[in-house]
Amino acid sequence: MAVQKSRRTPATRGARRSHDKLKSAALSVDPTSGETHLRHRVTPDGFYRGVQVVKQPEIEVEDE
């Protein structure tokens, strides 16, 4: 079993932990649809940088 040679100081421990914090997600607003989305990702409506790149499936309505 590994055993440390000497004790780590609180400053060294804090310097290592300083990078462990969570970062907030980088969000953008699409110029066409106005939706908020993650950067460099397609919006839920299928727009990327103002151009529709993914076509939404059409919902078929049955007439009874």
PDB file of N, CA, C and O in Angstrom, chain B, residues numbered from 101:
ATOM      1  N   MET B 101       0.840  -1.185   0.000  1.00  0.00           N
ATOM      2  CA  MET B 101       0.000   0.000   0.000  1.00  0.00           C
ATOM      3  C   MET B 101       0.882   1.243   0.000  1.00  0.00           C
ATOM      4  O   MET B 101       1.879   1.299   0.719  1.00  0.00           O
ATOM      5  N   ALA B 102       0.518   2.236  -0.801  1.00  0.00           N
ATOM      6  CA  ALA B 102       1.330   3.444  -0.915  1.00  0.00           C
ATOM      7  C   ALA B 102       1.122   4.348   0.289  1.00  0.00           C
ATOM      8  O   ALA B 102      -0.003   4.545   0.748  1.00  0.00           O
ATOM      9  N   VAL B 103       2.223   4.896   0.793  1.00  0.00           N
ATOM     10  CA  VAL B 103       2.178   5.816   1.922  1.00  0.00           C
ATOM     11  C   VAL B 103       2.946   7.063   1.511  1.00  0.00           C
ATOM     12  O   VAL B 103       4.050   6.977   0.972  1.00  0.00           O
ATOM     13  N   GLN B 104       2.344   8.232   1.775  1.00  0.00           N
ATOM     14  CA  GLN B 104       3.010   9.467   1.367  1.00  0.00           C
ATOM     15  C   GLN B 104       4.263   9.721   2.196  1.00  0.00           C
ATOM     16  O   GLN B 104       4.343   9.335   3.363  1.00  0.00           O
ATOM     17  N   LYS B 105       5.239  10.376   1.573  1.00  0.00           N
ATOM     18  CA  LYS B 105       6.507  10.627   2.252  1.00  0.00           C
ATOM     19  C   LYS B 105       6.390  11.801   3.217  1.00  0.00           C
ATOM     20  O   LYS B 105       6.949  11.764   4.313  1.00  0.00           O
ATOM     21  N   SER B 106       5.664  12.841   2.814  1.00  0.00           N
ATOM     22  CA  SER B 106       5.481  13.990   3.691  1.00  0.00           C
ATOM     23  C   SER B 106       4.083  14.561   3.494  1.00  0.00           C
ATOM     24  O   SER B 106       3.429  14.324   2.479  1.00  0.00           O
ATOM     25  N   ARG B 107       3.650  15.313   4.485  1.00  0.00           N
ATOM     26  CA  ARG B 107       2.294  15.848   4.478  1.00  0.00           C
ATOM     27  C   ARG B 107       2.186  17.016   3.501  1.00  0.00           C
ATOM     28  O   ARG B 107       3.097  17.837   3.395  1.00  0.00           O
ATOM     29  N   ARG B 108       1.053  17.080   2.786  1.00  0.00           N
ATOM     30  CA  ARG B 108       0.778  18.196   1.882  1.00  0.00           C
ATOM     31  C   ARG B 108       0.293  19.390   2.681  1.00  0.00           C
ATOM     32  O   ARG B 108      -0.498  19.232   3.611  1.00  0.00           O
ATOM     33  N   THR B 109       0.752  20.578   2.335  1.00  0.00           N
ATOM     34  CA  THR B 109       0.336  21.785   3.043  1.00  0.00           C
ATOM     35  C   THR B 109      -1.055  22.208   2.574  1.00  0.00           C
ATOM     36  O   THR B 109      -1.481  21.832   1.482  1.00  0.00           O
ATOM     37  N   PRO B 110      -1.767  22.992   3.397  1.00  0.00           N
ATOM     38  CA  PRO B 110      -3.081  23.477   2.971  1.00  0.00           C
ATOM     39  C   PRO B 110      -3.021  24.327   1.696  1.00  0.00           C
ATOM     40  O   PRO B 110      -3.967  24.326   0.908  1.00  0.00           O
ATOM     41  N   ALA B 111      -1.914  25.052   1.489  1.00  0.00           N
ATOM     42  CA  ALA B 111      -1.785  25.864   0.281  1.00  0.00           C
ATOM     43  C   ALA B 111      -1.683  24.992  -0.968  1.00  0.00           C
ATOM     44  O   ALA B 111      -2.286  25.303  -1.995  1.00  0.00           O
ATOM     45  N   THR B 112      -0.930  23.914  -0.884  1.00  0.00           N
ATOM     46  CA  THR B 112      -0.804  22.998  -2.013  1.00  0.00           C
ATOM     47  C   THR B 112      -2.133  22.311  -2.291  1.00  0.00           C
ATOM     48  O   THR B 112      -2.527  22.140  -3.445  1.00  0.00           O
ATOM     49  N   ARG B 113      -2.818  21.919  -1.223  1.00  0.00           N
ATOM     50  CA  ARG B 113      -4.132  21.285  -1.371  1.00  0.00           C
ATOM     51  C   ARG B 113      -5.122  22.249  -2.025  1.00  0.00           C
ATOM     52  O   ARG B 113      -5.885  21.855  -2.908  1.00  0.00           O
ATOM     53  N   GLY B 114      -5.110  23.507  -1.594  1.00  0.00           N
ATOM     54  CA  GLY B 114      -6.016  24.497  -2.163  1.00  0.00           C
ATOM     55  C   GLY B 114      -5.697  24.808  -3.616  1.00  0.00           C
ATOM     56  O   GLY B 114      -6.606  25.038  -4.414  1.00  0.00           O
ATOM     57  N   ALA B 115      -4.402  24.819  -3.973  1.00  0.00           N
ATOM     58  CA  ALA B 115      -4.019  25.085  -5.355  1.00  0.00           C
ATOM     59  C   ALA B 115      -4.499  23.972  -6.275  1.00  0.00           C
ATOM     60  O   ALA B 115      -4.889  24.230  -7.413  1.00  0.00           O
ATOM     61  N   ARG B 116      -4.471  22.733  -5.785  1.00  0.00           N
ATOM     62  CA  ARG B 116      -4.958  21.624  -6.582  1.00  0.00           C
ATOM     63  C   ARG B 116      -6.479  21.687  -6.725  1.00  0.00           C
ATOM     64  O   ARG B 116      -7.010  21.415  -7.802  1.00  0.00           O
ATOM     65  N   ARG B 117      -7.170  22.039  -5.667  1.00  0.00           N
ATOM     66  CA  ARG B 117      -8.630  22.070  -5.683  1.00  0.00           C
ATOM     67  C   ARG B 117      -9.198  23.273  -6.425  1.00  0.00           C
ATOM     68  O   ARG B 117     -10.394  23.291  -6.717  1.00  0.00           O
ATOM     69  N   SER B 118      -8.401  24.258  -6.735  1.00  0.00           N
ATOM     70  CA  SER B 118      -8.912  25.473  -7.374  1.00  0.00           C
ATOM     71  C   SER B 118      -9.471  25.203  -8.764  1.00  0.00           C
ATOM     72  O   SER B 118     -10.255  26.004  -9.272  1.00  0.00           O
ATOM     73  N   HIS B 119      -9.089  24.102  -9.387  1.00  0.00           N
ATOM     74  CA  HIS B 119      -9.572  23.771 -10.726  1.00  0.00           C
ATOM     75  C   HIS B 119     -10.769  22.817 -10.692  1.00  0.00           C
ATOM     76  O   HIS B 119     -11.290  22.445 -11.743  1.00  0.00           O
ATOM     77  N   ASP B 120     -11.204  22.424  -9.502  1.00  0.00           N
ATOM     78  CA  ASP B 120     -12.289  21.452  -9.381  1.00  0.00           C
ATOM     79  C   ASP B 120     -13.676  22.077  -9.445  1.00  0.00           C
ATOM     80  O   ASP B 120     -14.666  21.347  -9.495  1.00  0.00           O
ATOM     81  N   LYS B 121     -13.781  23.398  -9.445  1.00  0.00           N
ATOM     82  CA  LYS B 121     -15.089  24.043  -9.415  1.00  0.00           C
ATOM     83  C   LYS B 121     -15.833  23.825 -10.729  1.00  0.00           C
ATOM     84  O   LYS B 121     -15.219  23.608 -11.774  1.00  0.00           O
ATOM     85  N   LEU B 122     -17.157  23.886 -10.665  1.00  0.00           N
ATOM     86  CA  LEU B 122     -17.985  23.730 -11.850  1.00  0.00           C
ATOM     87  C   LEU B 122     -18.051  25.046 -12.602  1.00  0.00           C
ATOM     88  O   LEU B 122     -18.152  26.112 -11.994  1.00  0.00           O
ATOM     89  N   LYS B 123     -17.994  24.971 -13.909  1.00  0.00           N
ATOM     90  CA  LYS B 123     -18.097  26.172 -14.739  1.00  0.00           C
ATOM     91  C   LYS B 123     -19.515  26.264 -15.292  1.00  0.00           C
ATOM     92  O   LYS B 123     -20.165  25.245 -15.525  1.00  0.00           O
ATOM     93  N   SER B 124     -19.983  27.472 -15.497  1.00  0.00           N
ATOM     94  CA  SER B 124     -21.317  27.642 -16.069  1.00  0.00           C
ATOM     95  C   SER B 124     -21.277  27.344 -17.565  1.00  0.00           C
ATOM     96  O   SER B 124     -20.259  27.555 -18.225  1.00  0.00           O
ATOM     97  N   ALA B 125     -22.378  26.858 -18.080  1.00  0.00           N
ATOM     98  CA  ALA B 125     -22.457  26.498 -19.496  1.00  0.00           C
ATOM     99  C   ALA B 125     -22.456  27.758 -20.354  1.00  0.00           C
ATOM    100  O   ALA B 125     -23.095  28.752 -20.008  1.00  0.00           O
ATOM    101  N   ALA B 126     -21.735  27.715 -21.477  1.00  0.00           N
ATOM    102  CA  ALA B 126     -21.691  28.840 -22.408  1.00  0.00           C
ATOM    103  C   ALA B 126     -22.936  28.775 -23.290  1.00  0.00           C
ATOM    104  O   ALA B 126     -23.105  27.834 -24.065  1.00  0.00           O
ATOM    105  N   LEU B 127     -23.802  29.777 -23.168  1.00  0.00           N
ATOM    106  CA  LEU B 127     -25.061  29.786 -23.897  1.00  0.00           C
ATOM    107  C   LEU B 127     -25.056  30.870 -24.963  1.00  0.00           C
ATOM    108  O   LEU B 127     -24.379  31.888 -24.823  1.00  0.00           O
ATOM    109  N   SER B 128     -25.813  30.645 -26.024  1.00  0.00           N
ATOM    110  CA  SER B 128     -25.981  31.613 -27.107  1.00  0.00           C
ATOM    111  C   SER B 128     -27.458  31.720 -27.431  1.00  0.00           C
ATOM    112  O   SER B 128     -28.261  30.864 -27.061  1.00  0.00           O
ATOM    113  N   VAL B 129     -27.799  32.802 -28.138  1.00  0.00           N
ATOM    114  CA  VAL B 129     -29.169  33.003 -28.608  1.00  0.00           C
ATOM    115  C   VAL B 129     -29.138  32.947 -30.128  1.00  0.00           C
ATOM    116  O   VAL B 129     -28.361  33.658 -30.766  1.00  0.00           O
ATOM    117  N   ASP B 130     -29.987  32.097 -30.709  1.00  0.00           N
ATOM    118  CA  ASP B 130     -30.049  31.966 -32.158  1.00  0.00           C
ATOM    119  C   ASP B 130     -30.667  33.229 -32.749  1.00  0.00           C
ATOM    120  O   ASP B 130     -31.707  33.674 -32.263  1.00  0.00           O
ATOM    121  N   PRO B 131     -30.062  33.826 -33.787  1.00  0.00           N
ATOM    122  CA  PRO B 131     -30.601  35.071 -34.346  1.00  0.00           C
ATOM    123  C   PRO B 131     -31.942  34.899 -35.053  1.00  0.00           C
ATOM    124  O   PRO B 131     -32.722  35.849 -35.118  1.00  0.00           O
ATOM    125  N   THR B 132     -32.226  33.720 -35.578  1.00  0.00           N
ATOM    126  CA  THR B 132     -33.477  33.521 -36.315  1.00  0.00           C
ATOM    127  C   THR B 132     -34.634  33.188 -35.391  1.00  0.00           C
ATOM    128  O   THR B 132     -35.664  33.862 -35.408  1.00  0.00           O
ATOM    129  N   SER B 133     -34.466  32.153 -34.588  1.00  0.00           N
ATOM    130  CA  SER B 133     -35.577  31.699 -33.749  1.00  0.00           C
ATOM    131  C   SER B 133     -35.579  32.347 -32.373  1.00  0.00           C
ATOM    132  O   SER B 133     -36.607  32.322 -31.695  1.00  0.00           O
ATOM    133  N   GLY B 134     -34.465  32.927 -31.937  1.00  0.00           N
ATOM    134  CA  GLY B 134     -34.396  33.556 -30.630  1.00  0.00           C
ATOM    135  C   GLY B 134     -34.260  32.571 -29.481  1.00  0.00           C
ATOM    136  O   GLY B 134     -34.407  32.955 -28.321  1.00  0.00           O
ATOM    137  N   GLU B 135     -33.979  31.300 -29.784  1.00  0.00           N
ATOM    138  CA  GLU B 135     -33.849  30.281 -28.752  1.00  0.00           C
ATOM    139  C   GLU B 135     -32.471  30.326 -28.112  1.00  0.00           C
ATOM    140  O   GLU B 135     -31.477  30.634 -28.769  1.00  0.00           O
ATOM    141  N   THR B 136     -32.426  30.015 -26.823  1.00  0.00           N
ATOM    142  CA  THR B 136     -31.166  29.884 -26.116  1.00  0.00           C
ATOM    143  C   THR B 136     -30.690  28.440 -26.255  1.00  0.00           C
ATOM    144  O   THR B 136     -31.462  27.502 -26.057  1.00  0.00           O
ATOM    145  N   HIS B 137     -29.413  28.271 -26.596  1.00  0.00           N
ATOM    146  CA  HIS B 137     -28.867  26.933 -26.807  1.00  0.00           C
ATOM    147  C   HIS B 137     -27.401  26.920 -26.423  1.00  0.00           C
ATOM    148  O   HIS B 137     -26.789  27.974 -26.253  1.00  0.00           O
ATOM    149  N   LEU B 138     -26.832  25.721 -26.285  1.00  0.00           N
ATOM    150  CA  LEU B 138     -25.414  25.595 -26.018  1.00  0.00           C
ATOM    151  C   LEU B 138     -24.611  26.053 -27.221  1.00  0.00           C
ATOM    152  O   LEU B 138     -25.045  25.886 -28.361  1.00  0.00           O
ATOM    153  N   ARG B 139     -23.442  26.629 -26.974  1.00  0.00           N
ATOM    154  CA  ARG B 139     -22.593  27.107 -28.066  1.00  0.00           C
ATOM    155  C   ARG B 139     -22.188  25.956 -28.979  1.00  0.00           C
ATOM    156  O   ARG B 139     -21.938  24.847 -28.505  1.00  0.00           O
ATOM    157  N   HIS B 140     -22.122  26.206 -30.276  1.00  0.00           N
ATOM    158  CA  HIS B 140     -21.701  25.253 -31.296  1.00  0.00           C
ATOM    159  C   HIS B 140     -22.590  24.025 -31.352  1.00  0.00           C
ATOM    160  O   HIS B 140     -22.137  22.949 -31.743  1.00  0.00           O
ATOM    161  N   ARG B 141     -23.856  24.171 -30.965  1.00  0.00           N
ATOM    162  CA  ARG B 141     -24.823  23.079 -31.024  1.00  0.00           C
ATOM    163  C   ARG B 141     -26.062  23.561 -31.770  1.00  0.00           C
ATOM    164  O   ARG B 141     -26.342  24.759 -31.812  1.00  0.00           O
ATOM    165  N   VAL B 142     -26.795  22.633 -32.352  1.00  0.00           N
ATOM    166  CA  VAL B 142     -28.027  22.948 -33.057  1.00  0.00           C
ATOM    167  C   VAL B 142     -29.118  23.195 -32.025  1.00  0.00           C
ATOM    168  O   VAL B 142     -29.169  22.508 -31.005  1.00  0.00           O
ATOM    169  N   THR B 143     -30.001  24.176 -32.277  1.00  0.00           N
ATOM    170  CA  THR B 143     -31.108  24.451 -31.370  1.00  0.00           C
ATOM    171  C   THR B 143     -32.136  23.332 -31.459  1.00  0.00           C
ATOM    172  O   THR B 143     -32.106  22.554 -32.412  1.00  0.00           O
ATOM    173  N   PRO B 144     -33.039  23.230 -30.497  1.00  0.00           N
ATOM    174  CA  PRO B 144     -34.082  22.193 -30.571  1.00  0.00           C
ATOM    175  C   PRO B 144     -34.957  22.290 -31.816  1.00  0.00           C
ATOM    176  O   PRO B 144     -35.519  21.285 -32.249  1.00  0.00           O
ATOM    177  N   ASP B 145     -35.082  23.482 -32.399  1.00  0.00           N
ATOM    178  CA  ASP B 145     -35.862  23.639 -33.626  1.00  0.00           C
ATOM    179  C   ASP B 145     -35.075  23.289 -34.880  1.00  0.00           C
ATOM    180  O   ASP B 145     -35.648  23.269 -35.969  1.00  0.00           O
ATOM    181  N   GLY B 146     -33.779  23.012 -34.763  1.00  0.00           N
ATOM    182  CA  GLY B 146     -32.969  22.602 -35.898  1.00  0.00           C
ATOM    183  C   GLY B 146     -32.194  23.730 -36.555  1.00  0.00           C
ATOM    184  O   GLY B 146     -31.705  23.554 -37.671  1.00  0.00           O
ATOM    185  N   PHE B 147     -32.061  24.892 -35.901  1.00  0.00           N
ATOM    186  CA  PHE B 147     -31.324  26.016 -36.470  1.00  0.00           C
ATOM    187  C   PHE B 147     -29.896  26.043 -35.951  1.00  0.00           C
ATOM    188  O   PHE B 147     -29.648  25.729 -34.787  1.00  0.00           O
ATOM    189  N   TYR B 148     -28.954  26.419 -36.815  1.00  0.00           N
ATOM    190  CA  TYR B 148     -27.561  26.621 -36.435  1.00  0.00           C
ATOM    191  C   TYR B 148     -27.064  27.863 -37.147  1.00  0.00           C
ATOM    192  O   TYR B 148     -27.041  27.918 -38.377  1.00  0.00           O
ATOM    193  N   ARG B 149     -26.670  28.853 -36.377  1.00  0.00           N
ATOM    194  CA  ARG B 149     -26.181  30.132 -36.894  1.00  0.00           C
ATOM    195  C   ARG B 149     -27.180  30.773 -37.858  1.00  0.00           C
ATOM    196  O   ARG B 149     -26.785  31.339 -38.878  1.00  0.00           O
ATOM    197  N   GLY B 150     -28.454  30.686 -37.541  1.00  0.00           N
ATOM    198  CA  GLY B 150     -29.486  31.345 -38.327  1.00  0.00           C
ATOM    199  C   GLY B 150     -29.980  30.568 -39.523  1.00  0.00           C
ATOM    200  O   GLY B 150     -30.858  31.055 -40.234  1.00  0.00           O
ATOM    201  N   VAL B 151     -29.460  29.384 -39.779  1.00  0.00           N
ATOM    202  CA  VAL B 151     -29.864  28.578 -40.930  1.00  0.00           C
ATOM    203  C   VAL B 151     -30.458  27.269 -40.409  1.00  0.00           C
ATOM    204  O   VAL B 151     -29.896  26.650 -39.505  1.00  0.00           O
ATOM    205  N   GLN B 152     -31.590  26.848 -40.974  1.00  0.00           N
ATOM    206  CA  GLN B 152     -32.186  25.584 -40.558  1.00  0.00           C
ATOM    207  C   GLN B 152     -31.424  24.438 -41.211  1.00  0.00           C
ATOM    208  O   GLN B 152     -31.414  24.291 -42.433  1.00  0.00           O
ATOM    209  N   VAL B 153     -30.780  23.620 -40.358  1.00  0.00           N
ATOM    210  CA  VAL B 153     -29.957  22.526 -40.861  1.00  0.00           C
ATOM    211  C   VAL B 153     -30.606  21.168 -40.637  1.00  0.00           C
ATOM    212  O   VAL B 153     -30.235  20.192 -41.290  1.00  0.00           O
ATOM    213  N   VAL B 154     -31.569  21.090 -39.723  1.00  0.00           N
ATOM    214  CA  VAL B 154     -32.276  19.846 -39.456  1.00  0.00           C
ATOM    215  C   VAL B 154     -33.758  20.108 -39.668  1.00  0.00           C
ATOM    216  O   VAL B 154     -34.334  21.021 -39.077  1.00  0.00           O
ATOM    217  N   LYS B 155     -34.363  19.291 -40.524  1.00  0.00           N
ATOM    218  CA  LYS B 155     -35.773  19.462 -40.809  1.00  0.00           C
ATOM    219  C   LYS B 155     -36.595  18.775 -39.728  1.00  0.00           C
ATOM    220  O   LYS B 155     -36.308  17.639 -39.351  1.00  0.00           O
ATOM    221  N   GLN B 156     -37.610  19.459 -39.236  1.00  0.00           N
ATOM    222  CA  GLN B 156     -38.481  18.898 -38.216  1.00  0.00           C
ATOM    223  C   GLN B 156     -39.472  17.933 -38.854  1.00  0.00           C
ATOM    224  O   GLN B 156     -40.008  18.227 -39.922  1.00  0.00           O
ATOM    225  N   PRO B 157     -39.727  16.789 -38.225  1.00  0.00           N
ATOM    226  CA  PRO B 157     -40.713  15.857 -38.787  1.00  0.00           C
ATOM    227  C   PRO B 157     -42.113  16.451 -38.685  1.00  0.00           C
ATOM    228  O   PRO B 157     -42.481  17.045 -37.671  1.00  0.00           O
ATOM    229  N   GLU B 158     -42.890  16.277 -39.762  1.00  0.00           N
ATOM    230  CA  GLU B 158     -44.242  16.805 -39.768  1.00  0.00           C
ATOM    231  C   GLU B 158     -45.170  15.848 -39.044  1.00  0.00           C
ATOM    232  O   GLU B 158     -45.059  14.630 -39.181  1.00  0.00           O
ATOM    233  N   ILE B 159     -46.078  16.410 -38.277  1.00  0.00           N
ATOM    234  CA  ILE B 159     -47.026  15.600 -37.522  1.00  0.00           C
ATOM    235  C   ILE B 159     -48.258  15.389 -38.389  1.00  0.00           C
ATOM    236  O   ILE B 159     -48.876  16.345 -38.855  1.00  0.00           O
ATOM    237  N   GLU B 160     -48.606  14.118 -38.598  1.00  0.00           N
ATOM    238  CA  GLU B 160     -49.757  13.788 -39.424  1.00  0.00           C
ATOM    239  C   GLU B 160     -50.992  13.718 -38.529  1.00  0.00           C
ATOM    240  O   GLU B 160     -50.980  13.073 -37.481  1.00  0.00           O
ATOM    241  N   VAL B 161     -52.055  14.394 -38.962  1.00  0.00           N
ATOM    242  CA  VAL B 161     -53.300  14.392 -38.212  1.00  0.00           C
ATOM    243  C   VAL B 161     -54.308  13.539 -38.976  1.00  0.00           C
ATOM    244  O   VAL B 161     -54.562  13.757 -40.160  1.00  0.00           O
ATOM    245  N   GLU B 162     -54.872  12.570 -38.273  1.00  0.00           N
ATOM    246  CA  GLU B 162     -55.853  11.692 -38.914  1.00  0.00           C
ATOM    247  C   GLU B 162     -57.244  12.316 -38.800  1.00  0.00           C
ATOM    248  O   GLU B 162     -57.667  12.708 -37.713  1.00  0.00           O
ATOM    249  N   ASP B 163     -57.943  12.405 -39.917  1.00  0.00           N
ATOM    250  CA  ASP B 163     -59.311  12.925 -39.910  1.00  0.00           C
ATOM    251  C   ASP B 163     -60.272  11.751 -39.717  1.00  0.00           C
ATOM    252  O   ASP B 163     -60.230  10.766 -40.453  1.00  0.00           O
ATOM    253  N   GLU B 164     -61.133  11.880 -38.719  1.00  0.00           N
ATOM    254  CA  GLU B 164     -62.087  10.814 -38.460  1.00  0.00           C
ATOM    255  C   GLU B 164     -63.484  11.243 -38.790  1.00  0.00           C
ATOM    256  O   GLU B 164     -64.423  10.463 -38.631  1.00  0.00           O
TER     257      GLU B 164
END
